[in-house]
Each structure stands twice: as structure tokens, then as C-alpha cells.
Amino acid sequence: MINRIIYILTITVMLSACGTSNVKEDADVVEGGVSSSASQSSDTGNTTSFGTNSDSRSGLSLLDDPASPLSVRILYFDYDSSDILPAYREVLEAHANYLVQNPTITISLEGHADERGSREYNLALGEKRSQSAKQRMLVFGPGSSQIRSTSYGEERPVVDGHDDESWSQNRRVEILY
Amino acid sequence: MIKSFYVFLSLLVVSTNAAAVLDITITQGMEEALPIAIVPFDWQGPPENRPLDMQVTIANDLSRSGHFRTMPSDDMPQTPSQFNQINFADWRLLGMENIVIGTVRNQPNGVFDVEFRLINIYSGTQIAGFRIPAKRDQLRRTAHRISDIIFEKLTGIRGAFDTRIAYITVKKVINGSNQHTLQIADADGFNPKILLESSEPLMSPAWSPDGTKIAYVSFENKNSAIYIQDILTGNRARVANNSGINSAPAWSPDGTRLAMTLSKEGDPEIFILHLPSRNLLRITNNRAIDTEPTWSPDGSSLLFTSDRGGAPQIYQVTSTGGNARRLTFEGSYNTRARFSPDGQSISMVHRSGGQDRVAVMDIMRKEITILTNSRLDESPSFSPNGSMIIYATTRPGGSELAAVSADGRVHQRLGLQDGDVREPEWGPFPPQ
């Protein structure tokens, strides 16, 4: 434990150098050493817990109705584009309305890209995709804090192939309840 | 606790070195490669105590550079270790221009004295000769330093064999999830060390200019965040963890600032974080994607990728902000620029005929030269002497590292290990 404090102090000194103590909130210090899983970190800061199906909120069954547009949880995109395709307008409206009716529920929009092009550009492209889905949903009135948008770029493909068919399935935004 | 874990990990990695066998294949060399013979270094002790076959490491270094053609030891007419033992006529007969001879001597204090001489056969003179004391675990590095000296003496270019690379590996584990690691290794793939393991993606390793730290992106908290980790101690600090993406860290040449991409204000934009003060300076302001910043060698400007013109292209902006200038016009898709160490050219991923290739562009002449010929090449990174570019390429079943000389004449593959190996980043020269 003392070791740990020393390490943290070392990092703090290293990063704030020469006695400057103007450390902003977004620049926090974490445990040193090597971490082998995400769950080890204790100061996750802004991590939100999302609504899960573990409780029995009224209306959740709607989400499971295959006939409802709410059953669509993945939006696909054209190559190098973050435009919402017309086919998904109704889907996003339905999810937005569902959030309006269930103001305690939060969702996560996860943007993804295919493997072509650079990883960092694709991370930004995934971010643009999840943000454009979020913006479209906000028009219908859910609280902004109900929708978290994030991006994994090309780091989490659903299909591993290196062809058009695989790529079209990897260019997506996942709606996660 | 943390320290002991790190040590344990290092030992673990060292013990698995045999599995992570180096497999460098020269797929295309230079026709005018210089012939050179690296004669086995003389060792007086018992054969089983020979600490390292220095000549093997040196010969591998030189031949994979593409500049040299090394003679197999079976073809050598003699194996001299001293200048006065060399039979010049024999070597001349074989057309050999240069030979390297040397000795490894065991000193009582556990130190080895490595002595080598580079000799020109035609003039019959010594071009270089050094004695380097080294402990057992420093011998491989000593061999790389010898390669550096030979390379510089004979080509006029500073050698970059005594350098390291960082990279990301991804392996599928049994339950269907992935194991991601951030690793560093010697430039020839030996001595791999795991700096970080995670079940969530890791991205974008970036060496600090002094080679002591690596900045990278980790998704361990279910969103991208930027960390800086000390290589020796394993200590790390999170330096950017905003909503949206926190990515593409790039060190300023003086090591005091970190350029990065943040989307906390909406669109992905370039920022510069001053590390001592934590002041954040916004560089770009545009509704398009702006990302992948990289510094010019003098620190005065940044290159970055933006799709503000409709498709991703490379732009340049001064490191205090202001108007950006588009640099690339040839090709529909140019990303991930890096300056060559002399600042005269940039490397990038260039799409040509639907294929992503590594290309370089001369900044003054705006001429793009495509260096590779596979489908999905990415993440090019210059060696610190500017002579090679390491990059990631796809192969059946995954991705691996490859390197190409900056003039496109020498190609090599580096089969580091199984699983995906990606995002290689060549580290700086060691301090002199």
C-alpha cells in the first residue's frame, strides 16, 4: 500500500513537474503496474451503469417484441459515411420515444467501422456514427443524459473477413440497453 | 507488489522467448548489396559457456537492412580473430570487400570484453575497432551497437539496430473474447516484453522522445482513454478520459506536450496537452473529423488527417493552431501521416486502386511514391535514421509486421508471433 502511494506520488510529480499543481479533473492518476482486466481499476470515474434487463420495469417486454422497430438494435452505414440511412429513421424514432416514456432508462450507442483505412480515423468515424444516431434521437425529446455515445472504431469487428460483405456488417452503430 | 508483479511478468516473457521466435524474411533485397563476412568471434572458454554468438546477431542485422550480403560461415576460407591472422589473398580471391573479426573474453568480475575490428580487404586496413565491456544480458545489445558502427562506417548512415519497437498484439482466447497486449521488443524482434494486457482493445502506442515512456489508448473502462506508462517501472497515469473519444497521442519532440484527438466538445478535434501544467490547447475547429496528429521534427507544426474536403486527406497546421493547409491531393484516401526524421518527406497510408498501401511523399515536390503492394497495409512508422519504415500488413488469418526501406528497394517480413500483431511504432535512438 505504501508502495502504491509512492508510485502515485511519483507519477503526480512526473506529470505535474516543478511544483505546478494545476491538475485538472480529467487528468487523474491511476494505479501503477500492469492491469490484466478492465474491472481491476477502481476509480472508473465517469463510468455509468446502463439499464439492464435484470429488473422488471414495465414496458421492457416491448423491447423484446420482434415486430416492433425497437427490436432493431444495429444500424448499418455506407462506406466512410456517418449519415443515417432512411431505413433507420423509424427505428431511431421508436427508440427515442421509448426513452421519453421511460426517462430512467439509459442506452449506449456504440459506433464501429470496417477495417479499411487507419485505426485512428476509423475510431473518429465510429464516433461520428454514434453521434449522428444520438443527434437524430434527441430530436424526439429524450434527455441527452439518457444516451451515451461511444466508439470502438475498427477494434471490434463482428465479422473477421476482408471483403465487402464482412465490411458492410462491421460498419455499424449498436444500440445497447 | 506492483514491482514484483512486473518482474515476474518480465521473467515470464523471457522464458517464452523461444516460442516467439524471430522470423525475419528478406522478401526483396538490393541488387548492389555489399558483400561482407562476419567471422565467428573467438571464445577461449568452454564451448557450453559461450555467452552469445555475436556474429549471428550482427550478420542478421546487416543482411536484413538490405544493404549487405553476408557470407555463410561455412564458405569462409579461414576464421581469423586477430588482424595479423588474416590471409588477405584468400579473401580477395572470393571477392570479399570487408570482414569483421572479433573476440569475446570472460573477465573475472562477470563482465565480458567484446572486441571487434572492421577490415577492408582490398586496402588491407582497419576501418574501425572497438572494445566494449558488457554484462551477459547486455551482449545482444552490444552486437546491435557493433552492427550500428559497421553500418555507419560503410554506408554513411547512422545505424538503427540498437533501437526498439512497440506494437499491439491481439489473440483470440478460448471463450471467444480477445486478449490485447502492448509490447516492446528489440528492433529485430528479440526480447519482447509485455507492458500491458487487457481484455479490451489497446491502440496507438507512442514513444516518448527519450524512449522511457509509452503513451497509448486503452478501452479498459469501456471508453477510449489515453495513458502514459513508464517502461521500466510499469507506473502509469491516465492523462485524458473525457466523454467521447480520447485517442491518437503524439509526443512533441521535446517531450513536454502530447497532441491528441478528443471529441468532448462534439466532433473529433486535435488538442495539445501541456504535460507539466495540464493546460489544454485546442488546435482544430471543424465539423469534420480531425485526428491522427503528428509533430514535425522541429515541433513547429502538426500533420493530421481530416475529411473536411469530403474524404480523408493529410493537412498541416502550426502547433499553435490557426489555418490548416492541405498537403495531399493525389488519391482519394490518405491517412496516418508521419514525418521522416529529416522532415523532408512524410509516410502515410495511401489508397490506390482500392488497396491501402504505404506511401511516402516528398513535401516540397508533393510527389507520392507507393512502397508496398499488398491490400491492407497500415500504421507506417519511420526508423529513427529514416532508412526503413515498419508497418502492419494482413496475411491469411491475421496481421503481421513488415518493413520496407524508405526508397522501396528492400522489403522484409517480421513474423513476431502468432495472433495479430499491429500498430508498430519505431522507438527513438538510445541516448549516446
Chai-1 contact restraints between the chains, C-beta under 6 A:
chainA,res_idxA,chainB,res_idxB,connection_type,confidence,min_distance_angstrom,max_distance_angstrom,comment,restraint_id
A,Y7,B,N235,contact,1.0,0.0,6.0,A-B,restraint_1
A,I11,B,N235,contact,1.0,0.0,6.0,A-B,restraint_2
A,I11,B,A237,contact,1.0,0.0,6.0,A-B,restraint_3
A,L15,B,A237,contact,1.0,0.0,6.0,A-B,restraint_4
A,L15,B,L275,contact,1.0,0.0,6.0,A-B,restraint_5
A,A17,B,P276,contact,1.0,0.0,6.0,A-B,restraint_6
A,T20,B,P276,contact,1.0,0.0,6.0,A-B,restraint_7
A,T20,B,S277,contact,1.0,0.0,6.0,A-B,restraint_8
A,N22,B,S277,contact,1.0,0.0,6.0,A-B,restraint_9
A,N22,B,R278,contact,1.0,0.0,6.0,A-B,restraint_10
A,V23,B,R278,contact,1.0,0.0,6.0,A-B,restraint_11
A,K24,B,R278,contact,1.0,0.0,6.0,A-B,restraint_12
A,D26,B,N241,contact,1.0,0.0,6.0,A-B,restraint_13
A,D26,B,N242,contact,1.0,0.0,6.0,A-B,restraint_14
A,A27,B,V239,contact,1.0,0.0,6.0,A-B,restraint_15
A,A27,B,R278,contact,1.0,0.0,6.0,A-B,restraint_16
A,D28,B,R238,contact,1.0,0.0,6.0,A-B,restraint_17
A,V29,B,A237,contact,1.0,0.0,6.0,A-B,restraint_18
A,V30,B,R238,contact,1.0,0.0,6.0,A-B,restraint_19
A,G32,B,I2,contact,1.0,0.0,6.0,A-B,restraint_20
A,G32,B,N235,contact,1.0,0.0,6.0,A-B,restraint_21
A,G32,B,R236,contact,1.0,0.0,6.0,A-B,restraint_22
A,G33,B,I2,contact,1.0,0.0,6.0,A-B,restraint_23
A,G33,B,F5,contact,1.0,0.0,6.0,A-B,restraint_24
A,G33,B,G234,contact,1.0,0.0,6.0,A-B,restraint_25
A,V34,B,L196,contact,1.0,0.0,6.0,A-B,restraint_26
A,V34,B,G234,contact,1.0,0.0,6.0,A-B,restraint_27
A,S36,B,E197,contact,1.0,0.0,6.0,A-B,restraint_28
A,S37,B,S199,contact,1.0,0.0,6.0,A-B,restraint_29
A,A38,B,E200,contact,1.0,0.0,6.0,A-B,restraint_30
A,A38,B,E220,contact,1.0,0.0,6.0,A-B,restraint_31
A,T44,B,N221,contact,1.0,0.0,6.0,A-B,restraint_32
A,T47,B,N221,contact,1.0,0.0,6.0,A-B,restraint_33
A,G117,B,T335,contact,1.0,0.0,6.0,A-B,restraint_34
A,S118,B,T335,contact,1.0,0.0,6.0,A-B,restraint_35
A,S118,B,R336,contact,1.0,0.0,6.0,A-B,restraint_36
A,S118,B,V349,contact,1.0,0.0,6.0,A-B,restraint_37
A,R119,B,M203,contact,1.0,0.0,6.0,A-B,restraint_38
A,E120,B,S247,contact,1.0,0.0,6.0,A-B,restraint_39
A,E120,B,A248,contact,1.0,0.0,6.0,A-B,restraint_40
A,E120,B,T291,contact,1.0,0.0,6.0,A-B,restraint_41
A,E120,B,E292,contact,1.0,0.0,6.0,A-B,restraint_42
A,Y121,B,T291,contact,1.0,0.0,6.0,A-B,restraint_43
A,Y121,B,T305,contact,1.0,0.0,6.0,A-B,restraint_44
A,Y121,B,P312,contact,1.0,0.0,6.0,A-B,restraint_45
A,Y121,B,T335,contact,1.0,0.0,6.0,A-B,restraint_46
A,L123,B,I245,contact,1.0,0.0,6.0,A-B,restraint_47
A,L123,B,S247,contact,1.0,0.0,6.0,A-B,restraint_48
A,A124,B,P268,contact,1.0,0.0,6.0,A-B,restraint_49
A,A124,B,I289,contact,1.0,0.0,6.0,A-B,restraint_50
A,A124,B,T291,contact,1.0,0.0,6.0,A-B,restraint_51
A,E127,B,I245,contact,1.0,0.0,6.0,A-B,restraint_52
A,E127,B,S263,contact,1.0,0.0,6.0,A-B,restraint_53
A,E127,B,P268,contact,1.0,0.0,6.0,A-B,restraint_54
A,T150,B,N223,contact,1.0,0.0,6.0,A-B,restraint_55
A,S151,B,I245,contact,1.0,0.0,6.0,A-B,restraint_56
A,E155,B,P201,contact,1.0,0.0,6.0,A-B,restraint_57
